[in-house]
């Protein structure tokens, strides 16, 4: 704080008022909020506590660096234009802010360039990857850090073993990975949990498939692909069998023996052995699960995603299922319906309908296991938040889950639960057909990126490891296409558009980062010298506007914690990269005077750092060339 105080004193500002949830040491824009709210309280007679939260940053720099919507001050009896006309002449000379202007119902504030340069650029250069982050967001009590951090459990990705890792799983993986990074950067403890589809009768069928059609060498080389292939084959064989059995039934023949010997009959028998704890049956299932997880880990690593826990339907304890059933029965939440157990939620909301929690044969359903799973997570992790990242097709399922928990007397758990939903991807297939394994998709975009890179031979030859870079760019292209719209919107999977260096794409972001790295290499200016740059030499409009945008990163981060939308970050990064690309001709380093070159390099390095921070938050791997 001493360093900030002395810097503000050098501008002619003696004191800054304090304000709850204001962090001038972490966010340069909060300095301006405190300063402006203090001046405006004197000018308007309105309490500073009302003014401070009303001051907001702008989406476009022509509207100022900060605006005050006059109606937000809730002053009765006068129109906003009258109030503005009364206040503007009273606004005193400020060392930080120009004389305010009025547009419609807003008072616009433009920050004075030189103090802003001095407050923002040294902060970015010294704080590096921590610039703009506010870890107090994750404290149980921001006034008493000793009480520890809050915990959030993310349930995301959740593929089904031996089935396609389809587009829904891809979106859940990308969005869930981003949100876990976001909360971690905000000071929370993020627990990443992958709830696998790893239990059910299909594993009986898969075991029969492996015993009759499996190949151990192929399985070990590509567990998920091989299991998928034999599962498709046995399903086809099973369907043919069932047709014949149906035909014989229609003819009045006894099919009892045929049903027992059929693939489905054998599968039922095998899964029964698994449920009864038969070690031989379980050891093969464990092999399927363990090798699939190992393969998933490699794929996730390419997306910069890691999981703390590989959970799954198989891991839900029988006693948790029994406890959930007992509570629902005792609290009269559940009722009998033609031998099955249901929860009639129509009493509470027509939209929620009736939910089946136990089939007639006594087996539990996905919903039942989710109820038991929520009870277990409360005990295992004692979270402050439980976030489910699942497609919008599951809106009803999650709404039913949260309502049932509440009716069971566990409103404490229900209130922590949040469903982050998203729309679907259309047209997702590879060049080689419609199989939608994630590895196939990533291989395809990597190959496509390699082709695109080769079209610029001069730049291609400068890349030391083109195949590796193409793979990184391909992954960025998939992830950025997924994140650049609002989550709820579905999108068309367009390999040509996403792999282009033109427009708002992953490769364009990567190119912007690589170009800044190239400028640093060619400048020959050591990073250690940037802290002593004379920032007063940065007087061009392009330089000033870039600093104004870099100042907003901390506010963008805070806004993203509210929207929980990756596009909040991406929109900001694209604004910054567009501004950068229009600045290079005006802010040249090579050929400039040494001190001016150093000041411009300090600006470019700050921009690279903020771009790098934003890309890593999204889960991208920034490339250097």
C-alpha positions in Angstrom: 0.0 0.0 0.0 2.9 2.4 0.7 4.1 2.1 -2.9 0.6 3.0 -4.2 0.2 5.8 -1.7 3.5 7.4 -2.8 2.6 7.0 -6.5 -0.8 8.7 -5.9 0.9 11.5 -4.0 3.2 12.1 -6.9 0.1 12.7 -9.0 -1.1 15.2 -6.4 -3.7 12.8 -4.7 -3.3 12.7 -1.0 -5.8 10.1 0.2 -8.1 7.4 -1.1 -11.3 6.6 0.8 -11.9 2.9 1.8 -14.9 1.0 0.6 -16.1 -2.7 1.2 -15.3 -4.9 -1.8 -12.9 -2.5 -3.3 -9.4 -3.6 -4.0 -7.2 -0.7 -5.2 -4.0 -2.8 -4.7 -5.3 -5.5 -7.1 -7.4 -3.6 -9.6 -6.2 -0.2 -10.9 -9.8 0.7 -12.0 -10.9 0.5 -8.3 -8.5 3.4 -7.6 -10.6 5.5 -10.0 -13.9 4.2 -8.6 -12.8 5.3 -5.1 -11.6 8.6 -6.3 -14.7 9.4 -8.4 -17.2 8.2 -5.8 -15.5 10.6 -3.3 -15.7 13.6 -5.6 -19.3 12.7 -6.8 -20.5 12.4 -3.2 -19.4 16.0 -2.6 -20.8 17.2 -5.9 -24.2 15.4 -5.8 -24.9 15.1 -2.1 -25.5 11.3 -2.7 -24.0 8.8 -0.3 -20.7 7.3 -1.6 -22.0 3.8 -0.9 -24.7 4.3 -3.5 -22.4 5.9 -6.1 -19.5 3.4 -5.9 -21.4 0.3 -7.2 -23.2 2.4 -9.8 -19.9 3.4 -11.6 -19.3 0.9 -14.4 -16.7 0.4 -17.1 -17.6 0.8 -20.8 -17.8 -1.7 -23.6 -16.3 0.8 -26.1 -13.6 3.4 -25.3 -15.4 6.2 -27.2 -17.9 6.2 -24.3 -15.2 6.8 -21.8 -13.4 4.6 -19.3 -16.1 4.7 -16.8 -19.8 5.9 -16.8 -22.3 6.8 -14.1 -25.9 6.1 -15.1 -27.7 9.1 -13.4 -31.0 7.2 -12.8 -29.0 4.7 -10.6 -28.6 7.5 -8.0 -32.4 7.4 -7.4 -32.9 11.2 -7.1 -36.5 12.2 -7.4 -38.0 15.4 -8.8 -35.4 16.2 -11.4 -34.6 14.8 -14.8 -31.1 13.3 -15.4 -30.3 16.1 -17.9 -31.1 18.8 -15.3 -29.0 17.0 -12.7 -26.0 16.6 -15.1 -26.2 20.3 -16.0 -26.1 21.2 -12.3 -23.3 18.8 -11.4 -20.7 19.1 -14.3 -19.7 22.7 -13.5 -19.1 21.7 -9.9 -16.7 18.9 -10.8 -13.3 19.9 -9.5 -10.0 19.6 -11.3 -8.7 16.0 -10.8 -5.2 14.6 -11.1 -6.6 11.3 -12.5 -9.7 12.1 -14.5 -10.5 14.6 -17.3 -13.5 17.0 -16.9 -16.6 14.7 -17.3 -18.9 14.8 -20.3 -22.6 13.9 -20.6 -24.2 11.5 -23.1 -28.0 10.8 -22.7 -28.5 9.7 -19.1 -24.8 8.9 -18.5 -21.9 11.0 -17.1 -18.8 9.8 -18.9 -15.3 9.8 -17.4 -12.1 9.6 -19.4 -8.9 8.7 -17.4 -5.9 11.0 -17.8 -3.4 9.0 -19.9 -0.1 9.5 -18.0 -1.3 8.5 -14.4 -3.1 5.5 -16.0 0.1 4.4 -17.7 2.0 4.6 -14.4 -0.7 2.7 -12.5 -1.3 -0.1 -15.1 1.9 -1.1 -17.0 4.3 -1.5 -14.0 1.5 -3.5 -12.3 1.2 -5.9 -15.2 5.0 -6.3 -15.6 5.5 -7.0 -11.9 2.5 -9.2 -11.2 2.7 -11.2 -14.5 0.2 -14.1 -14.4 -1.4 -12.8 -11.2 -2.4 -9.4 -12.8 -6.1 -8.8 -12.5 -6.9 -11.7 -10.2 -8.5 -11.3 -6.9 -8.0 -14.3 -4.6 -10.2 -12.8 -1.9 -13.2 -13.9 -4.0 -12.6 -17.4 -2.7 -12.2 -16.7 1.0 -14.9 -17.9 3.4 -14.5 -14.5 5.1 -12.6 -11.8 3.1 -11.9 -9.9 6.4 -10.4 -12.9 8.0 -8.3 -15.1 5.7 -7.5 -17.5 8.5 -11.0 -19.0 8.1 -9.7 -20.5 4.9 -10.9 -20.9 1.3 -14.3 -21.9 -0.1 -14.6 -25.2 -2.0 -16.4 -25.9 -5.2 -16.9 -29.3 -6.8 -17.3 -29.4 -10.6 -19.0 -32.4 -12.1 -18.2 -32.3 -15.8 -17.2 -34.3 -19.0 -18.7 -37.6 -17.8 -18.3 -39.8 -20.9 -19.7 -43.3 -21.0 -17.0 -46.0 -21.1 -16.9 -47.9 -24.4 -19.3 -45.4 -26.1 -18.5 -42.4 -28.3 -17.0 -39.3 -26.6 -19.6 -37.2 -28.3 -20.2 -33.5 -28.8 -22.1 -33.1 -25.6 -19.2 -34.5 -23.6 -16.8 -32.2 -25.5 -18.7 -29.1 -24.6 -19.1 -30.2 -21.0 -15.3 -30.9 -20.9 -14.3 -27.5 -22.3 -16.8 -25.4 -20.3 -16.2 -27.3 -17.1 -12.4 -27.0 -17.5 -12.7 -23.3 -18.0 -15.0 -22.8 -15.0 -12.7 -24.8 -12.7 -9.8 -22.6 -13.8 -11.9 -19.5 -13.2 -12.8 -20.3 -9.6 -9.3 -21.5 -8.9 -7.9 -18.1 -10.1 -10.5 -16.4 -7.9 -9.1 -18.1 -4.8 -11.5 -21.1 -4.5 -10.4 -24.7 -4.0 -11.7 -26.3 -7.3 -12.3 -30.0 -7.2 -12.7 -31.5 -10.7 -14.8 -34.6 -10.7 -15.5 -36.9 -13.7 -18.6 -38.9 -13.1 -18.2 -41.7 -15.6 -21.0 -43.8 -17.1 -19.3 -47.0 -15.9 -22.1 -49.2 -14.7 -25.2 -50.9 -16.0 -26.4 -53.8 -18.2 -24.4 -52.6 -21.2 -21.3 -53.7 -19.3 -22.7 -57.3 -19.3 -23.1 -57.1 -23.1 -19.6 -55.5 -23.4 -18.1 -58.4 -21.4 -19.8 -61.0 -23.7 -18.6 -59.0 -26.7 -15.0 -59.1 -25.4 -15.1 -62.8 -24.7 -16.4 -63.7 -28.1 -15.1 -60.9 -30.4 -12.3 -59.2 -28.4 -8.6 -59.0 -29.3 -6.3 -58.3 -26.3 -3.5 -56.6 -28.4 -6.1 -54.3 -30.1 -7.7 -53.6 -26.7 -4.4 -52.6 -25.1 -3.4 -50.4 -28.1 -6.7 -48.5 -28.2 -9.0 -49.5 -25.4 -11.9 -47.1 -26.1 -11.9 -47.6 -29.8 -11.7 -51.4 -29.6 -14.5 -51.6 -27.0 -16.6 -49.3 -29.1 -16.1 -51.5 -32.2 -17.0 -54.8 -30.5 -19.9 -53.1 -28.7 -21.4 -52.0 -32.1 -20.9 -55.5 -33.5 -22.5 -57.3 -30.6 -25.4 -54.9 -30.6 -26.0 -55.7 -34.3 -25.8 -59.5 -33.6 -28.1 -59.1 -30.6 -30.7 -57.1 -32.6 -30.8 -59.9 -35.2 -31.2 -62.5 -32.5 -34.0 -60.6 -30.9 -35.8 -60.3 -34.3 -35.7 -64.2 -34.6 -36.9 -64.6 -31.0 -39.8 -62.2 -31.6 -40.7 -64.1 -34.8 -40.8 -67.4 -32.9 -42.8 -65.8 -30.1 -45.3 -64.6 -32.7 -45.5 -68.2 -34.0 -46.4 -69.3 -30.5 -43.1 -71.2 -29.9 -41.5 -71.4 -26.4 -38.5 -69.0 -26.4 -37.4 -69.3 -22.8 -34.2 -71.3 -23.6 -33.4 -69.0 -26.6 -33.8 -65.9 -24.5 -31.4 -67.3 -21.8 -28.8 -68.3 -24.4 -29.1 -65.0 -26.4 -26.5 -62.3 -26.2 -29.0 -60.1 -24.1 -29.7 -63.1 -21.8 -26.0 -63.7 -21.2 -25.4 -60.0 -20.7 -28.2 -59.9 -18.0 -26.6 -62.9 -16.3 -23.1 -61.3 -16.5 -24.3 -58.0 -15.0 -26.1 -59.9 -12.2 -22.8 -61.5 -11.4 -21.2 -58.0 -11.3 -23.9 -56.7 -9.0 -23.5 -59.7 -6.7 -19.7 -59.0 -6.4 -18.4 -61.9 -8.5 -14.7 -61.3 -8.6 -14.1 -62.8 -12.1 -16.9 -60.7 -13.6 -15.7 -57.5 -11.8 -12.0 -58.0 -12.8 -12.8 -57.8 -16.5 -15.0 -54.7 -15.9 -12.2 -53.1 -13.9 -9.8 -53.7 -16.8 -12.3 -51.9 -19.2 -12.7 -49.0 -16.7 -9.0 -48.6 -15.8 -7.6 -48.7 -19.3 -10.3 -46.4 -20.6 -9.4 -43.9 -17.8 -5.7 -44.0 -18.8 -6.7 -43.3 -22.4 -9.0 -40.4 -21.3 -6.2 -38.9 -19.2 -4.0 -38.6 -22.3 -6.8 -37.0 -24.3 -7.7 -34.6 -21.5 -4.0 -33.6 -21.1 -4.1 -32.3 -24.7 -7.0 -30.0 -23.8 -5.1 -28.8 -20.6 -7.7 -30.5 -18.5 -7.1 -32.6 -15.4 -9.4 -34.3 -13.0 -8.9 -34.8 -9.2 -11.3 -37.6 -9.1 -12.5 -40.2 -11.6 -15.9 -41.2 -10.0 -18.8 -42.9 -11.6 -22.1 -44.6 -11.2 -20.3 -47.8 -10.0 -18.8 -45.8 -7.1 -22.1 -44.8 -5.5 -22.4 -46.8 -2.3 -25.4 -49.1 -1.7 -25.8 -47.6 1.8 -26.2 -44.1 0.2 -28.9 -45.4 -2.1 -30.7 -47.0 0.8 -30.3 -43.8 2.9 -31.8 -41.7 0.1 -34.7 -44.1 -0.3 -35.3 -44.2 3.5 -35.4 -40.4 3.8 -37.7 -40.0 0.8 -40.1 -42.6 2.3 -40.0 -41.2 5.9 -40.6 -37.6 4.7 -43.3 -38.8 2.4 -41.5 -37.4 -0.6 -41.8 -40.7 -2.6 -44.9 -42.8 -3.2 -45.8 -46.2 -4.8 -47.1 -46.2 -8.3 -48.0 -49.5 -9.9 -45.0 -51.2 -8.1 -42.5 -48.5 -9.0 -41.5 -45.7 -6.6 -42.0 -42.1 -7.9 -41.8 -38.6 -6.6 -44.7 -36.5 -7.7 -43.2 -33.0 -8.2 -46.3 -31.7 -10.0 -47.6 -30.6 -6.5 -44.8 -28.1 -6.5 -44.5 -27.2 -10.2 -46.3 -28.6 -13.2 -43.0 -28.3 -15.2 -41.2 -30.8 -12.9 -43.7 -33.6 -13.5 -43.3 -37.0 -11.9 -39.9 -38.6 -11.4 -39.3 -42.3 -11.1 -36.7 -43.1 -8.5 -37.0 -46.9 -8.4 -38.2 -49.4 -11.1 -40.7 -52.1 -10.5 -37.8 -54.7 -10.2 -36.3 -52.6 -7.4 -33.3 -51.3 -9.5 -32.2 -47.7 -9.0 -32.2 -45.2 -11.8 -29.8 -42.4 -12.8 -31.8 -39.9 -10.8 -31.6 -42.1 -7.7 -27.8 -42.4 -8.0 -27.5 -38.6 -8.5 -29.5 -38.0 -5.2 -27.2 -40.5 -3.4 -24.2 -38.9 -5.1 -25.1 -35.4 -3.9 -25.4 -36.7 -0.3 -22.0 -38.4 -0.6 -20.4 -35.2 -2.0 -21.6 -33.2 0.9 -19.9 -35.6 3.3 -16.8 -36.2 1.3 -15.9 -32.6 0.3 -18.1 -30.3 2.4 -18.4 -28.0 -0.6 -19.7 -24.4 -0.6 -20.9 -25.0 -4.2 -21.7 -28.0 -6.3 -21.7 -27.2 -10.0 -23.0 -29.7 -12.7 -21.9 -28.8 -16.2 -24.5 -30.7 -18.3 -26.3 -30.1 -21.6 -29.6 -28.2 -21.6 -31.4 -31.5 -22.5 -30.9 -32.4 -18.9 -32.5 -29.2 -17.5 -35.5 -31.2 -16.2 -33.4 -34.0 -14.7 -31.3 -31.5 -12.7 -34.3 -29.4 -11.7 -35.9 -32.6 -10.3 -32.7 -33.6 -8.5 -32.4 -30.2 -6.8 -36.1 -30.1 -5.8 -36.0 -33.7 -4.4 -33.0 -32.8 -2.3 -34.9 -29.8 -0.9 -38.0 -31.9 -0.2 -35.8 -34.5 1.6 -34.9 -31.7 4.1 -31.6 -31.1 2.5 -32.2 -27.5 1.3 -28.6 -26.9 2.6 -27.3 -29.1 -0.3 -29.9 -28.0 -2.8 -29.0 -24.3 -2.3 -25.3 -25.1 -3.1 -26.2 -26.8 -6.4 -26.0 -25.0 -9.7 -26.6 -26.4 -13.2 -24.5 -24.8 -15.9 -26.2 -25.8 -19.1 -25.3 -25.4 -22.8 -26.6 -25.9 -26.3 -25.6 -28.7 -28.6 -23.0 -28.9 -31.4 -24.4 -29.7 -34.9 -22.7 -31.4 -37.7 -19.7 -32.8 -35.7 -18.1 -35.5 -37.8 -14.6 -36.2 -39.1 -13.4 -36.4 -42.7 -13.3 -40.1 -42.5 -17.0 -40.6 -41.6 -19.4 -39.9 -38.7 -17.5 -41.5 -35.8 -17.2 -38.7 -33.2 -14.4 -39.8 -30.9 -12.6 -36.7 -29.6 -9.2 -38.0 -30.7 -10.5 -38.3 -34.3 -11.8 -34.7 -34.1 -8.5 -33.4 -32.7 -6.4 -35.3 -35.2 -8.5 -33.9 -38.1 -8.2 -30.2 -37.0 -4.5 -30.7 -36.4 -4.0 -32.1 -39.9 -6.1 -29.2 -41.3 -4.1 -26.6 -39.4 -0.9 -28.2 -40.7 -2.2 -27.7 -44.3 -3.1 -24.1 -43.5 0.3 -23.4 -42.0 2.0 -24.7 -45.1 0.3 -22.1 -47.3 2.8 -19.5 -45.9 6.1 -21.2 -46.6 8.3 -18.4 -45.2 6.6 -18.5 -41.8 6.3 -22.3 -41.9 10.0 -22.7 -42.1 10.6 -20.5 -39.0 8.6 -23.0 -36.8 10.9 -25.5 -35.2 8.2 -28.2 -34.6 5.4 -27.6 -37.1 3.4 -30.8 -36.4 3.3 -30.0 -32.6 2.3 -26.4 -33.2 -0.4 -27.5 -35.7 -1.8 -29.8 -33.0 -1.9 -26.9 -30.4 -3.5 -24.6 -33.0 -6.0 -27.3 -33.9 -7.0 -27.8 -30.2 -7.3 -24.0 -29.8 -9.5 -23.8 -32.9 -11.9 -26.4 -31.4 -12.0 -24.8 -28.0 -12.4 -21.2 -29.2 -15.2 -22.1 -31.5 -16.9 -23.8 -28.6 -16.5 -20.8 -26.2 -17.0 -17.8 -28.3 -20.8 -17.7 -28.2 -23.1 -17.8 -25.2 -23.2 -21.3 -23.7 -26.9 -21.7 -24.3 -26.5 -21.3 -28.0 -25.7 -24.4 -30.1 -23.3 -24.0 -33.0 -22.4 -25.6 -36.3 -19.1 -27.5 -36.2 -17.3 -25.9 -39.1 -13.7 -27.1 -39.5 -12.8 -24.6 -42.3 -14.0 -21.6 -40.3 -12.5 -22.6 -37.0 -9.1 -23.3 -38.5 -8.8 -20.0 -40.3 -6.4 -17.3 -39.3 -9.0 -14.7 -40.4 -11.8 -13.6 -38.0 -12.3 -14.3 -34.3 -10.8 -17.8 -34.2 -8.4 -19.8 -32.0 -5.6 -19.6 -34.6 -6.0 -15.8 -34.8 -5.6 -15.5 -31.0 -2.5 -17.7 -31.2 -1.1 -15.7 -34.0 -1.5 -12.5 -32.0 0.4 -14.0 -29.1 3.2 -15.4 -31.3 3.5 -12.0 -33.0 4.1 -10.3 -29.6 6.7 -12.9 -28.7 8.4 -12.3 -32.1 8.5 -8.5 -31.5 10.1 -9.1 -28.1 12.8 -11.4 -29.7 13.6 -9.0 -32.5 13.7 -5.9 -30.2 16.8 -7.3 -28.4 15.6 -5.5 -25.2 16.0 -7.6 -22.1 12.8 -8.1 -20.0 14.7 -6.9 -16.9 15.1 -3.4 -18.4 11.3 -2.9 -19.0 10.6 -1.8 -15.4 12.8 1.3 -15.9 11.1 2.4 -19.2 10.0 6.0 -19.4 6.3 5.6 -19.9 5.8 9.3 -20.4 7.0 8.8 -24.0 3.9 6.8 -24.8 1.8 9.7 -26.1 0.2 8.2 -29.3 -3.6 7.5 -29.3 -2.9 3.8 -30.1 -0.7 3.4 -27.1 -3.1 5.2 -24.8 -6.1 3.2 -25.9 -4.2 -0.1 -25.5 -3.4 0.9 -21.9 -7.1 1.8 -21.3 -8.0 -1.7 -22.4 -5.4 -3.4 -20.3 -6.7 -1.6 -17.3 -10.0 -3.4 -17.7 -8.8 -7.0 -17.4 -9.4 -7.1 -13.6 -13.0 -5.9 -14.2 -13.5 -8.5 -17.0 -12.3 -11.2 -14.6 -14.8 -10.1 -12.0 -17.6 -9.9 -14.6 -16.8 -13.4 -15.8 -17.3 -14.7 -12.2 -20.9 -13.3 -12.5 -21.7 -14.4 -16.0 -19.9 -17.8 -15.9 -19.5 -17.4 -19.7 -16.2 -18.1 -21.4 -17.3 -15.6 -24.1 -16.9 -12.8 -21.6 -13.2 -13.4 -21.6 -13.0 -14.1 -25.4 -14.8 -10.9 -26.4 -12.3 -8.9 -24.4 -9.3 -10.8 -25.8 -10.5 -10.3 -29.4 -11.1 -6.5 -28.7 -7.5 -6.3 -27.5 -6.0 -8.3 -30.4 -7.9 -6.2 -33.0 -6.5 -3.1 -31.3 -3.0 -4.5 -31.3 -3.1 -5.4 -35.0 -4.0 -1.8 -35.8 -1.2 -0.4 -33.6 1.9 -2.1 -35.0 2.4 0.4 -37.8 2.1 3.3 -35.4 4.1 2.0 -32.5 7.3 0.5 -34.2 10.2 -0.6 -32.1 12.9 -1.4 -34.7 14.3 2.0 -35.9 12.9 4.0 -32.9 15.0 5.9 -30.4 16.3 3.5 -27.7 14.2 5.0 -24.8 11.0 5.1 -27.0 11.7 1.6 -28.1 11.9 0.4 -24.5 8.7 2.2 -23.5 6.8 0.6 -26.5 8.3 -2.8 -25.6 7.0 -2.4 -22.0 3.5 -1.8 -23.5 3.7 -4.8 -25.9 5.0 -7.1 -23.2 2.1 -6.0 -20.9 -0.3 -6.7 -23.7 1.3 -10.1 -24.3 1.0 -10.9 -20.5 -2.7 -10.1 -20.4 -3.4 -12.0 -23.6 -1.4 -15.0 -22.1 -3.4 -14.8 -18.8 -6.7 -14.8 -20.6 -5.8 -17.6 -22.9 -4.5 -19.8 -20.1 -7.7 -19.1 -18.1 -9.7 -20.4 -21.1 -7.5 -23.6 -21.1 -5.5 -22.7 -24.2 -1.7 -23.2 -24.6 -0.2 -20.0 -26.0 2.4 -20.6 -28.7 5.6 -18.5 -29.0 6.1 -18.8 -32.7 
